[in-house]
């Protein structure tokens, strides 16, 4: 297992729009000090689609420098091109990533046998753990249970990040002896109750200790305690739903003083109305003092 709580990190940018590697090292250290067992670099939350290959590798190396001796560093290497995904996986392997996260090819809408062949080819580019990322809301295609069964036969496909609320499909992943991670923050508790490991989360940028405690309680069988923590995290789940990520979490981090900068187009900064809603969530989480009228 690569950890229980993995945070899919934002990518900090400086005032000129360049990757701020020093800020990224600081962020990784903060996350591991506050509940995260590891980080996912170059994912959707990290605006990977707007990063150059040089920037992707630079971020992996920065994360490893900051936390590689005490936490896991997982690199997002999946694209809708198998050849490009192989290349990114090889680069991540060479940089020293502890594992890779590979999303289902998007836009192409491959049939199940195409999904299987894609994962076989990408997984062959490394001997490190591969997390299959199933997120039908973004890629349109769902990895159906029959296809997941085939993926489980690939030796180093060891885990699944599942952004699908179907609990029967989640249970099937556990039965395949694959590590199950919630890909949506509101699925952490129900997935752990099914035997999952934890989550690859976004809200753990700001509520990492609470989510780590939730996972601990649930895995120890204290479901009442876990559910209480889950209820207390409701404003964090609300925050994630204010606007497309990572717009919302970058706004929250900037409000909290982490200074992760702006976003690269086509993403834009949160509007004033969205910022007000985000601030309200942070206030209810007791992370910010209520604004004075």
DAJOGI-V15698 format. One record per residue. RES is the residue in one small letter. SS is DSSP state (H for helix, E for strand, - for the rest). PSI is psi in whole degrees, 0 to 359 (* if undefined). D_CENTER is the distance of its C-alpha to the mean C-alpha in whole Angstrom. Layout:
RES;SS;PSI;D_CENTER / RES;SS;PSI;D_CENTER
This chain:
x;-;138;15 / x;-;4;13 / x;-;163;12 / x;-;315;12 / x;E;111;9 / x;E;132;7 / x;E;125;5 / x;E;104;3 / x;-;149;7 / x;-;162;10 / x;-;115;12 / x;-;139;16 / x;E;148;19 / x;-;185;22 / x;-;338;25 / x;-;2;26 / x;-;10;23 / x;-;154;22 / x;E;130;19 / x;-;93;20 / x;H;325;19 / x;H;315;21 / x;H;324;19 / x;H;318;15 / x;H;316;17 / x;H;317;18 / x;H;315;15 / x;H;317;13 / x;H;317;16 / x;H;315;16 / x;H;316;13 / x;H;331;14 / x;H;347;17 / x;-;53;16 / x;-;342;14 / x;-;135;11 / x;-;351;12 / x;E;175;10 / x;E;151;8 / x;E;121;6 / x;E;144;8 / x;-;39;9 / x;-;191;7 / x;-;316;8 / x;-;333;7 / x;-;8;9 / x;-;41;12 / x;H;328;12 / x;H;346;15 / x;H;6;17 / x;-;145;17 / x;-;165;19 / x;H;324;19 / x;H;319;21 / x;H;321;18 / x;H;311;15 / x;H;320;18 / x;H;322;18 / x;H;321;15 / x;H;313;14 / x;H;322;18 / x;H;318;17 / x;H;316;15 / x;H;321;17 / x;H;322;20 / x;H;320;18 / x;H;1;17 / x;-;341;17 / x;-;356;20 / x;-;1;18 / x;-;165;15 / x;E;148;13 / x;E;113;11 / x;E;132;9 / x;E;130;10 / x;E;122;9 / x;-;5;13 / x;-;138;13 / x;-;187;15 / x;-;12;18 / x;-;120;21 / x;H;317;21 / x;H;317;23 / x;H;322;21 / x;H;321;18 / x;H;315;20 / x;H;314;21 / x;H;324;18 / x;H;318;17 / x;H;319;20 / x;H;318;20 / x;H;319;17 / x;H;313;19 / x;H;324;22 / x;H;341;20 / x;-;11;19 / x;-;145;15 / x;-;343;15 / x;E;174;13 / x;E;150;12 / x;E;122;9 / x;E;114;11 / x;E;152;11 / x;-;135;15 / x;-;130;17 / x;-;158;17 / x;-;317;20 / x;-;329;23 / x;-;59;22 / x;-;150;23 / x;-;168;25 / x;H;318;24 / x;H;331;26 / x;H;321;24 / x;H;315;21 / x;H;313;22 / x;H;324;24 / x;H;310;21 / x;H;324;19 / x;H;314;22 / x;H;318;23 / x;H;317;19 / x;H;332;19 / x;-;348;23 / x;-;356;22 / x;-;157;20 / x;-;7;21 / x;-;164;18 / x;E;140;16 / x;E;128;14 / x;E;118;11 / x;E;132;12 / x;E;110;10 / x;E;107;12 / x;-;76;11 / x;H;335;15 / x;H;333;15 / x;H;326;14 / x;H;356;16 / x;-;319;18 / x;-;135;19 / x;-;140;18 / x;-;105;18 / x;-;158;21 / x;H;320;22 / x;H;320;25 / x;H;321;22 / x;H;324;20 / x;H;321;23 / x;H;321;24 / x;H;327;20 / x;-;344;21 / x;-;347;24 / x;-;122;22 / x;-;316;23 / x;-;9;19 / x;E;104;17 / x;E;350;16 / x;E;165;13 / x;E;130;12 / x;E;111;8 / x;E;108;11 / x;-;62;10 / x;-;124;14 / x;-;5;16 / x;-;108;19 / x;H;332;19 / x;H;319;22 / x;H;322;19 / x;H;317;17 / x;H;322;20 / x;H;321;21 / x;H;317;18 / x;H;318;19 / x;H;335;23 / x;-;0;22 / x;-;30;21 / x;-;146;17 / x;E;124;15 / x;E;124;13 / x;E;135;9 / x;E;129;9 / x;-;348;7 / x;-;137;9 / x;H;331;9 / x;H;359;13 / x;H;358;13 / x;H;306;12 / x;H;309;16 / x;H;327;17 / x;H;320;15 / x;H;324;16 / x;H;331;20 / x;-;352;20 / x;-;10;19 / x;-;167;15 / x;-;321;14 / x;E;231;11 / x;E;156;8 / x;E;103;4 / x;E;162;5 / x;-;319;6 / x;-;347;10 / x;H;353;10 / x;H;328;10 / x;H;341;14 / x;H;37;14 / x;H;311;13 / x;H;321;16 / x;H;319;17 / x;H;321;14 / x;H;319;15 / x;H;319;18 / x;H;313;17 / x;H;317;16 / x;H;312;19 / x;H;316;21 / x;H;319;20 / x;H;335;20 / x;-;359;24 / x;-;3;25 / x;-;75;25 / x;H;328;24 / x;H;315;26 / x;H;319;25 / x;H;320;21 / x;H;327;22 / x;H;315;24 / x;H;319;21 / x;H;320;19 / x;H;322;21 / x;H;338;21 / x;-;3;18 / x;H;318;19 / x;H;331;19 / x;H;321;15 / x;H;320;15 / x;H;318;17 / x;H;316;16 / x;H;332;13 / x;-;0;15 / x;-;317;18 / x;-;162;17 / x;-;137;14 / x;-;152;11 / x;-;20;11 / x;H;313;15 / x;H;319;15 / x;H;329;12 / x;H;320;14 / x;H;317;17 / x;H;315;17 / x;H;319;16 / x;H;321;19 / x;H;327;21 / x;-;3;20 / x;-;12;22 / x;-;345;19 / x;-;65;20 / x;-;2;17 / x;-;194;19 / x;-;203;19 / x;-;163;18 / x;-;137;19 / x;-;142;21 / x;-;4;20 / x;-;148;18 / x;-;165;20 / x;-;157;20 / x;-;144;20 / x;-;169;24 / x;H;319;26 / x;H;317;26 / x;H;320;22 / x;H;322;22 / x;H;320;25 / x;H;320;23 / x;H;316;20 / x;H;319;22 / x;H;318;24 / x;H;317;21 / x;H;324;20 / x;H;317;24 / x;H;335;24 / x;-;357;21 / x;-;31;24 / x;-;341;22 / x;-;146;24 / x;-;143;28 / x;-;138;29 / x;-;140;31 / x;-;136;34 / x;-;*;36
